[in-house]
Structures are given as structure tokens and as C-alpha cells.
Amino acid sequence: MKKAVLKLSLGDDKTKRKVMKAVCLSGVVSISMDTKDDKLTVTGDMDPVTVVTKLRKLCNTEIVSVGPAK
């Protein structure tokens, strides 16, 4: 299990919906979005690079941290 924290540049609610839909990949167990800090936390057995690649098609995305899930 991995936990990836990503920083996104979210614009409107439509972009947020697209981001949540794009992150629903196989192996993803939990998704939480902090709109105040524009951070997305994804937990599960997935490749963080694949998640970021999908999200970069929608908005500016950068990896803040990747580590084991607690």
C-alpha cells in the first residue's frame, strides 16, 4: 500500500469532478481532496507516476510526497 500526496491547480467544480473520475484506477483504495490547500491524497496499490500522468492531462499536477500508507 502506498500513499501519494499531490498538489493540484484546481479551477472550478467541473475540474474537480474530472480529477476524481480520472483517479479512480484499479488498485486505488482511498481518495481524499483538500480543496483549501489544493492537495489530493491517493492511497492504494497503484503506481503514483501513472496517477500523475492521468491528472496532468486535466490540470497542473506535482508530487508532494510518496510513502507507505499507515
MITORTI-290863 format. One record per residue (C-alpha): y, x negated, z. Coordinates in steps of 0.1 Angstrom, whole numbers. Layout:
MITORTI-290863
{Y->Y; X->X; Z->Z}
...
//
This chain:
MITORTI-290863
{Y->0; X->0; Z->0}
{Y->34; X->-13; Z->-10}
{Y->69; X->-1; Z->0}
{Y->97; X->-7; Z->-26}
{Y->133; X->-1; Z->-18}
{Y->155; X->3; Z->-49}
{Y->193; X->6; Z->-53}
{Y->203; X->32; Z->-80}
{Y->236; X->42; Z->-95}
{Y->232; X->79; Z->-94}
{Y->258; X->101; Z->-110}
{Y->251; X->138; Z->-108}
{Y->222; X->161; Z->-97}
{Y->207; X->161; Z->-132}
{Y->202; X->124; Z->-130}
{Y->187; X->127; Z->-95}
{Y->161; X->152; Z->-108}
{Y->152; X->129; Z->-137}
{Y->148; X->100; Z->-113}
{Y->125; X->120; Z->-90}
{Y->104; X->131; Z->-120}
{Y->102; X->96; Z->-135}
{Y->90; X->81; Z->-102}
{Y->60; X->105; Z->-100}
{Y->35; X->79; Z->-112}
{Y->-2; X->76; Z->-103}
{Y->-6; X->57; Z->-70}
{Y->28; X->69; Z->-56}
{Y->22; X->85; Z->-22}
{Y->58; X->90; Z->-8}
{Y->93; X->91; Z->-23}
{Y->124; X->94; Z->-3}
{Y->160; X->93; Z->-16}
{Y->191; X->83; Z->5}
{Y->220; X->97; Z->-15}
{Y->245; X->83; Z->9}
{Y->235; X->46; Z->2}
{Y->221; X->54; Z->-33}
{Y->187; X->40; Z->-23}
{Y->153; X->52; Z->-33}
{Y->122; X->43; Z->-13}
{Y->88; X->45; Z->-30}
{Y->55; X->40; Z->-11}
{Y->20; X->37; Z->-25}
{Y->-4; X->17; Z->-46}
{Y->18; X->11; Z->-76}
{Y->35; X->-18; Z->-94}
{Y->72; X->-19; Z->-84}
{Y->81; X->-35; Z->-117}
{Y->67; X->-5; Z->-136}
{Y->87; X->19; Z->-114}
{Y->119; X->-1; Z->-121}
{Y->112; X->-3; Z->-158}
{Y->110; X->35; Z->-160}
{Y->141; X->40; Z->-139}
{Y->162; X->16; Z->-159}
{Y->160; X->39; Z->-188}
{Y->178; X->66; Z->-167}
{Y->203; X->46; Z->-146}
{Y->212; X->11; Z->-134}
{Y->184; X->0; Z->-110}
{Y->178; X->-31; Z->-89}
{Y->151; X->-40; Z->-64}
{Y->164; X->-44; Z->-29}
{Y->130; X->-52; Z->-12}
{Y->93; X->-50; Z->-18}
{Y->68; X->-54; Z->10}
{Y->37; X->-39; Z->27}
{Y->40; X->-3; Z->39}
{Y->39; X->1; Z->77}
//
